[in-house]
Amino acid sequence: MVNIHTLLNHLTIQEVELLNQQFLAPCVCNGRVRTKLSNLVYTFRPIPHDFQGWGIFQPVDRAHARVNRMADLPQIEAYLHPLPTLRLILVRLLQGQTWLAFPLNVSDMTQRWGWAKPVPIHLVTEGSAFDVAIARPNTQTWWFDTLDRRADPQPSEFLRQAFQQHTPPEQLRFKGLTPEMRMAYELATQPLAEFSQAERDQRRLAKALKVGGGTLQHFSNQEEYWRVEWTTAEGQPQISAIAKSDLTVLSSGICLSGRDRDFDLESLVGVIEQEEEDWI
């Protein structure tokens, strides 16, 4: 049995050693840094508290460690090198230098880690949305290593263009599109109002009306259908009931002798304008 005095003396000596040595660690803004000595893990608050990046730290007491200087690239590479790598798609910036990312290959992540899901990657120093990054996990924390220079840049460009054009995820189409890319794109659009269901419904109705020369004014949700208020090319106001599934006309708003369901919203515009001409 270890003598308690011997153990306390050992811990005292170890603490003195800890305060006299520097250590390398990554740190997120308002985060903590850790180091290990004799199989014991020590956690410190950084000074300054808002430091973000890879630093060389010097403990000042049991709870705090001061940043002496920024770590250089060889030191960072030496820290990351023993850790496994995974390729992930950068989705969107969360805060500071932390990005949400989704695995480029779900099967690979599942086989190696037993699960596959979006993860935050910390200290991302380069790259844009939908770039492929190489990250390395240390326990449950993922650290950015570098961009994958071997990745085909075209899918990332296609995704960025679609995002700028507010393309709904279900309408995403291009050669080489994978389920993982589609999922990353969907995650990127979720927080944005312009990709909300209401916005997508509005664009769908407006596009269908525009084909025939009509203009959407307003629509309301009626469970199985939309009540659509629109105008013809001549500015005549119309109100129609339109099925959500395929834009079939349930009620045109004018007398079509029971043939309303023979038309969809695109063709309805032309039918009504023809009716107006016939009346004239």
Secondary structure, DSSP 4 states (H G I P E B T S, - for coil): ---HHHHHHHHHHHHHHHHT--EEEEE-TT--EEEEETTEEEEEEEESTT--EEEEEEE-SSSEEEEEEEPPHHHHHHHHTTS--EEEEEEEEEETTEEEEEES-HHHHHHHHS----EEEE---S--TT-EEEEEEETTEEEEEEE-TTS-HHHHHHHHHHHHTT--GGG---TT--HHHHHHHHHHHTT-GGGSHHHHHHHHHHHHHHHHT-EEEEEEEETTEEEEEEE-TT--EEEEEEETTT-BEEE-SS--TT-GGG-BHHHHHHHHHHHHHHH-
